[in-house]
Amino acid sequence: MTDLTYRLPQKRHLVTPLPGPRSQELTTRRRATVAAGVGSSVPVYTADADGGVIVDVDGNSLIDLGSGIAVTSVGASNSAVAEAVREQVGHFTHTCFMVTPYEGYVRVAEELAALTPGDHEKRTVLFNSGAEAVENAVKVARLATGRNAVVAFDHAYHGRTNLTMALTAKNMPYKHNFGPFAPEIYRMPMSYPFRDADGLTGEQAAQRTISQIEKQIGGDAVAAIIIEPIQGEGGFIVPARGFLPTLQAWANENGVVFIADEVQTGFARTGDWFACNDEDIVPDIITMAKGIAGGMPLAAITGRADLLDKVHAGGLGGTYGGNPVACAAAVATLEEMRAHDMPARARHIGDLATTALQTLADEVDVIGDIRGRGGMLAIELVRPGTTEPDPELTKKVAAQCLAEGVIILTCGTYGNVIRLLPPLVIDDDLLTDGLDVLAAAIRSAAQA
């Protein structure tokens, strides 16, 4: 990007095989002290990061196409964010907003009221993580409606707490042997255009879901529908157009709170400020985290004032929720996103990457689908000439990319989706280099 300066050279450069000796040493130390249940998809240890690169402890410079799972959209050491954090830390790191409040929390709430879809009166509560935001959105919906049932979807991911595990679809690794889970969660079919039989339209897929809700639960028993406008861990599944508006219309007609989980899709990632903007969806409540604060831990729910204000005083909150340092980082992050028009930058990234990926798809027969929007793109890999998922091929591609100094993430219910979430500040040359490495890895794996 010509309007940004970088602290580190924006080049891929390897000085050791990966992982290098220092990373291997840290892995040995880790095994002696860190619980085995905490996994890492890339076995290199970060020493520095800036723009679109991560430098490991061995001095290797890798291209980052994951952004810490869509978190570091403005870069992992954005100078404006870093300065805002330094300034706030010099004054106070914590008081607890529930004890002695501070302006930063209010400022973030004002920003979110202005940015999130809809011009209705809104209220915001700040938390620490996306799962915590989802959990509280459901609490609000249940209290406000006096109902218990919550509708979630196939392929959904909403977090790792007990309630959010119940909302999440995939068993391994998120739910396996962690039950019993929170009750009154009902799973419904998602619009998945690549895998939907008979080419269902969005409206048809929504009517299928609505029919099941009415038969299995009853519309007057449902407190909330919660859905990712583009599903994340489930495979970057983009529902067919019309699916979300039809569901929302039904929810509005039946007094059901429509919750958009934009933890991964929010803050310019998809080429709009929020993925809901694409079909003019105005959620009753929207959950946010990840890209909100440049890497500092912060999450939020923003929703209709009449819903959130029904909760009694003290019913929402938490010791660290809306930490003042994280709030300062959030304000700076949003200012950076506006200053550099990150939604437009995400669209540019999407155009550049999609063109390259479509060219690749014409060469190999293992790409079943290319999908996503803006800086949130996916490649679904299949066995040649079929729609059968190929998770082993996907693992090979990810491993080959890492060996060449490119970090990519995988996801999907079937483990066969490569997801691309580059920092929105990545420059074109670096992104193109990363895509070239990815294309070569797919070609090589397809021929093996």
C-alpha positions in Angstrom: 0.0 0.0 0.0 1.5 3.3 -1.0 0.0 5.3 1.8 1.5 3.1 4.6 5.0 2.8 5.9 6.4 -0.4 7.4 8.8 -0.9 10.2 10.1 -4.2 8.8 11.0 -5.2 5.2 8.0 -6.6 3.5 9.8 -9.6 2.0 9.7 -13.4 2.4 13.1 -14.5 3.5 14.2 -17.8 5.0 17.5 -18.3 6.7 16.8 -21.8 8.3 14.5 -24.7 7.5 11.2 -24.4 9.4 11.0 -24.7 12.3 14.4 -23.4 13.0 16.6 -24.4 16.0 15.4 -21.7 18.3 11.8 -22.5 17.6 12.5 -26.2 18.2 14.1 -25.3 21.5 11.0 -23.3 22.5 8.8 -26.2 21.5 10.7 -28.4 23.9 10.3 -25.9 26.7 6.6 -25.5 25.8 6.0 -29.3 26.1 7.3 -29.2 29.7 5.0 -26.4 30.8 2.1 -25.6 28.5 -1.0 -27.9 28.5 -1.1 -30.2 25.5 -4.7 -29.2 24.8 -3.5 -25.8 23.5 -2.6 -26.4 19.9 -0.6 -24.3 17.4 -1.0 -24.7 13.7 2.4 -23.3 12.8 5.5 -24.6 14.8 7.5 -21.3 14.6 7.8 -18.8 17.4 7.2 -15.1 16.7 9.8 -12.5 17.6 8.5 -9.5 15.6 5.7 -8.7 13.1 4.7 -5.8 11.0 2.5 -5.2 7.9 2.2 -8.6 6.2 5.2 -10.3 7.7 6.0 -12.3 10.8 9.7 -12.7 11.8 10.4 -15.8 13.9 13.0 -16.3 16.6 15.4 -17.7 14.1 15.3 -14.6 11.9 13.0 -16.1 9.2 10.6 -13.6 7.6 7.3 -15.3 6.7 4.3 -14.0 4.8 1.3 -13.8 7.1 -2.0 -14.9 5.3 -3.8 -15.5 8.6 -3.7 -12.3 10.7 -3.9 -14.2 13.9 -7.3 -15.4 12.6 -8.5 -12.1 11.3 -7.3 -10.1 14.3 -4.4 -8.0 13.1 -6.1 -6.4 10.1 -4.2 -3.1 10.5 -1.0 -5.0 11.2 0.4 -6.6 14.3 2.4 -3.5 15.3 0.5 -0.6 13.7 2.3 2.5 14.9 -0.9 4.5 15.7 -2.3 1.6 17.7 1.0 1.0 19.5 1.2 4.7 20.4 -2.4 4.7 21.7 -1.6 1.8 23.9 1.6 3.4 25.2 -0.3 6.6 26.0 -3.0 4.8 27.9 -0.6 2.5 29.8 1.2 5.6 31.0 -2.0 6.8 32.8 -3.8 3.7 34.0 -4.1 0.0 32.9 -7.3 -0.8 34.8 -9.9 0.4 37.2 -12.8 -1.8 36.2 -15.6 0.0 34.4 -18.1 -1.4 36.9 -16.2 0.4 39.7 -14.8 3.7 38.4 -15.7 4.1 34.7 -13.7 6.0 32.0 -14.2 7.8 28.7 -12.5 5.1 26.5 -15.3 2.6 27.1 -17.9 5.2 26.2 -15.9 6.3 23.1 -15.9 2.7 21.8 -19.6 2.4 22.4 -20.2 5.6 20.4 -18.0 4.3 17.6 -19.9 1.0 17.4 -23.3 2.7 17.5 -22.2 4.7 14.4 -20.5 1.8 12.5 -22.9 -1.1 13.0 -25.8 -1.6 10.6 -29.0 0.3 11.2 -29.8 3.9 12.4 -31.9 2.8 15.4 -31.0 3.7 19.0 -28.3 1.2 20.2 -26.5 0.1 23.3 -23.1 -1.6 23.7 -21.4 -3.8 26.3 -17.7 -4.6 26.1 -16.2 -8.0 26.9 -12.9 -9.9 26.5 -13.5 -12.5 23.8 -15.8 -13.4 20.9 -17.2 -16.4 22.9 -18.0 -14.1 25.8 -19.8 -11.7 23.5 -21.9 -14.5 22.0 -22.7 -15.8 25.4 -24.0 -12.4 26.6 -26.0 -11.8 23.3 -27.9 -15.0 24.1 -28.4 -14.0 27.7 -29.9 -10.7 26.5 -32.2 -12.4 23.9 -33.5 -14.9 26.5 -34.2 -12.2 29.1 -35.8 -9.8 26.7 -38.1 -12.4 25.1 -38.8 -14.6 28.0 -38.1 -17.6 25.8 -35.4 -20.3 26.0 -34.8 -21.9 22.6 -31.8 -20.7 20.5 -31.4 -21.7 16.8 -27.8 -22.3 15.5 -26.7 -23.8 12.2 -24.8 -26.6 10.7 -21.1 -25.8 10.3 -21.3 -23.0 12.9 -18.6 -21.9 15.2 -19.3 -19.6 18.1 -16.7 -20.3 20.8 -15.3 -22.7 23.4 -17.3 -21.9 26.6 -20.1 -24.3 27.6 -22.9 -22.4 25.9 -20.9 -21.5 22.8 -19.7 -25.1 22.4 -23.4 -26.1 22.3 -23.9 -23.5 19.6 -20.8 -24.8 17.7 -21.4 -27.6 15.2 -18.1 -29.4 14.9 -17.2 -32.0 17.5 -13.4 -32.4 17.1 -11.6 -30.5 18.5 -14.0 -28.1 19.9 -16.6 -30.2 21.8 -15.2 -33.8 22.1 -15.8 -35.1 25.6 -16.5 -31.7 27.0 -20.2 -32.2 27.6 -22.9 -32.1 28.8 -23.7 -28.8 27.0 -26.1 -26.0 27.6 -29.7 -27.0 26.8 -32.3 -25.6 24.5 -29.9 -25.2 21.5 -31.4 -26.4 18.2 -29.3 -26.9 15.0 -30.7 -26.2 11.6 -29.5 -26.6 8.0 -27.3 -23.9 6.6 -27.3 -22.6 3.0 -24.1 -24.1 1.6 -24.2 -23.5 -2.2 -21.3 -25.8 -3.1 -22.9 -28.8 -1.3 -26.6 -28.0 -1.3 -28.5 -30.6 -3.4 -30.7 -29.4 -6.3 -29.2 -26.0 -6.4 -31.3 -24.4 -3.7 -31.7 -20.7 -3.8 -31.2 -18.7 -0.7 -34.9 -18.2 -0.2 -35.5 -22.0 -0.7 -32.8 -22.9 1.8 -34.2 -20.4 4.3 -37.7 -21.8 3.9 -36.3 -25.3 4.6 -34.8 -24.0 7.8 -37.9 -22.1 8.8 -40.1 -25.2 8.2 -37.9 -27.2 10.6 -37.9 -24.5 13.2 -41.7 -24.3 13.2 -42.1 -28.1 13.3 -39.4 -28.9 15.8 -39.5 -25.9 18.2 -42.4 -23.5 17.3 -41.7 -19.9 16.4 -43.2 -18.6 19.7 -40.6 -20.6 21.7 -37.5 -19.3 20.0 -35.6 -16.5 21.8 -32.9 -16.0 19.1 -31.4 -17.1 15.8 -27.7 -16.8 15.8 -25.7 -17.0 12.6 -22.4 -16.0 11.1 -23.2 -14.0 7.9 -20.2 -15.8 6.4 -19.3 -18.9 8.5 -15.7 -19.0 9.8 -14.3 -22.2 11.2 -17.0 -24.1 9.3 -15.4 -23.4 6.0 -15.9 -19.7 5.1 -19.4 -20.7 3.8 -21.2 -17.8 2.1 -24.9 -18.5 2.1 -26.8 -18.0 -1.1 -28.2 -14.5 -1.6 -31.7 -14.3 0.0 -31.0 -16.8 2.8 -30.2 -14.2 5.5 -32.9 -11.7 4.5 -35.6 -14.4 4.5 -34.5 -15.7 7.9 -34.4 -12.2 9.3 -37.9 -11.4 8.0 -39.3 -14.6 9.7 -37.5 -13.7 12.9 -39.0 -10.2 12.9 -42.5 -11.5 12.3 -42.2 -14.0 15.2 -40.5 -11.7 17.8 -37.2 -13.7 17.6 -34.0 -11.8 18.2 -31.7 -12.0 15.2 -28.1 -12.2 16.3 -25.3 -11.7 13.7 -22.1 -13.2 14.9 -19.5 -11.0 13.2 -16.6 -11.9 15.4 -14.6 -13.0 12.3 -16.3 -11.1 9.5 -16.4 -7.6 11.2 -14.4 -4.5 10.8 -13.8 -4.2 7.0 -12.7 -7.9 6.6 -15.2 -8.7 3.9 -15.1 -5.4 2.0 -17.8 -3.8 4.1 -17.6 -2.6 7.6 -19.7 -5.7 8.5 -20.7 -8.7 6.3 -24.3 -7.9 7.1 -24.0 -4.8 5.0 -23.8 -6.9 1.8 -27.6 -7.7 1.9 -28.6 -4.8 4.1 -29.2 -7.0 7.1 -29.8 -5.0 10.3 -29.3 -7.4 13.2 -31.1 -7.0 16.5 -27.7 -7.7 18.2 -24.3 -8.0 16.6 -21.3 -9.7 18.2 -17.8 -8.4 17.5 -14.2 -9.1 18.5 -11.0 -10.1 16.6 -10.3 -7.1 14.3 -11.8 -4.6 16.7 -8.6 -3.6 18.6 -5.5 -4.3 16.5 -4.7 -7.4 18.6 -5.6 -6.3 22.0 -8.3 -8.4 23.7 -11.6 -6.8 23.3 -15.1 -7.9 22.3 -18.5 -6.3 22.1 -22.2 -6.7 21.6 -24.1 -3.8 20.1 -27.9 -4.0 19.7 -31.3 -2.4 20.0 -31.5 -0.2 23.0 -34.9 -1.7 23.9 -33.4 -5.1 24.2 -30.2 -4.4 26.0 -31.8 -1.9 28.4 -34.2 -4.6 29.6 -31.3 -6.2 31.5 -31.2 -5.3 35.2 -28.2 -3.3 36.5 -25.3 -5.6 37.2 -26.6 -8.3 34.9 -23.9 -7.6 32.2 -20.2 -6.9 32.6 -17.0 -8.5 33.9 -13.8 -7.4 35.6 -11.7 -6.9 32.5 -14.5 -6.1 30.0 -13.7 -3.0 28.1 -10.2 -2.7 29.6 -9.0 0.9 29.1 -5.8 -0.1 27.2 -7.9 -2.3 24.8 -10.4 0.5 24.4 -7.6 2.9 23.4 -6.3 0.4 20.9 -9.8 0.0 19.5 -10.3 3.7 18.9 -6.9 3.9 17.2 -7.7 0.8 15.1 -11.0 2.2 13.8 -9.3 5.5 13.0 -6.6 3.7 11.0 -9.3 1.7 9.2 -11.1 4.9 8.2 -7.9 6.8 7.3 -6.8 4.1 4.9 -10.2 3.0 3.7 -9.8 -0.6 4.8 -13.1 -1.8 3.3 -11.9 -0.7 -0.1 -8.5 -2.3 0.6 -10.3 -5.5 1.5 -12.2 -5.5 -1.8 -8.9 -4.9 -3.7 -7.3 -7.9 -1.9 -10.3 -10.0 -2.8 -10.2 -9.0 -6.5 -6.5 -9.6 -6.7 -6.6 -13.0 -4.9 -9.7 -14.3 -6.6 -8.3 -13.6 -10.1 -5.2 -15.6 -9.2 -7.2 -18.4 -7.6 -9.6 -18.7 -10.5 -6.7 -19.0 -12.9 -5.3 -21.8 -10.7 -8.7 -23.6 -10.6 -8.6 -23.8 -14.4 -5.3 -25.7 -14.2 -6.0 -28.3 -11.5 -9.0 -30.5 -10.8 -8.7 -30.5 -7.0 -10.4 -27.1 -6.4 -14.0 -27.7 -5.8 -15.0 -24.1 -4.8 -13.5 -20.7 -4.4 -15.6 -18.4 -2.2 -15.6 -15.5 0.2 -15.6 -11.8 0.0 -12.9 -9.2 0.4 -10.0 -10.3 2.6 -11.9 -13.4 3.7 -11.4 -16.1 1.0 -11.5 -19.8 0.9 -10.4 -22.7 -1.4 -12.3 -26.0 -0.8 -10.1 -28.9 -1.9 -11.7 -32.1 -3.2 -10.6 -35.4 -4.7 -10.2 -35.0 -8.5 -13.4 -34.9 -10.4 -15.6 -35.2 -7.3 -17.0 -33.1 -4.5 -15.5 -35.5 -1.9 -13.5 -33.5 0.7 -9.7 -34.1 0.7 -8.4 -33.1 4.1 -5.1 -34.9 3.5 -4.4 -32.8 0.4 -5.2 -29.7 2.4 -2.7 -30.6 5.1 0.0 -31.2 2.5 -0.7 -27.8 0.9 -0.5 -26.0 4.3 2.8 -27.8 5.1 4.3 -27.0 1.8 3.4 -23.3 2.1 5.0 -23.2 5.5 8.2 -24.8 4.3 8.4 -22.0 1.7 7.7 -19.3 4.3 4.0 -18.6 3.9 1.5 -19.0 6.8 -1.9 -20.2 5.7 -4.8 -21.5 7.9 -7.1 -24.4 7.3 -10.7 -24.9 8.4 -14.0 -26.5 7.5 -16.3 -29.2 8.9 -14.4 -31.7 6.7 -11.0 -30.2 7.2 -10.5 -29.5 3.5 -10.7 -25.7 3.3 -7.7 -23.3 3.0 -8.7 -19.9 4.3 -7.0 -16.7 3.5 -7.1 -13.8 6.0 -4.2 -11.5 5.1 -3.7 -8.3 7.1 -5.6 -5.6 5.2 -2.4 -3.6 5.2 -0.4 -6.2 3.2 1.1 -4.8 0.1 0.3 -6.2 -3.4 3.8 -7.5 -4.1 3.9 -9.5 -0.8 0.4 -10.8 -1.3 1.2 -11.9 -4.9 4.3 -13.7 -3.7 2.2 -15.5 -1.1 -0.4 -16.5 -3.6 2.3 -17.7 -6.0 3.7 -20.0 -3.3 0.1 -21.3 -2.5 -0.6 -22.0 -6.1 2.7 -23.9 -6.5 1.9 -25.9 -3.4 -1.6 -26.8 -4.7 -0.2 -27.8 -8.1 2.5 -30.0 -6.5 0.1 -31.7 -4.1 -2.4 -32.3 -6.9 0.2 -34.0 -9.0 1.6 -36.2 -6.2 
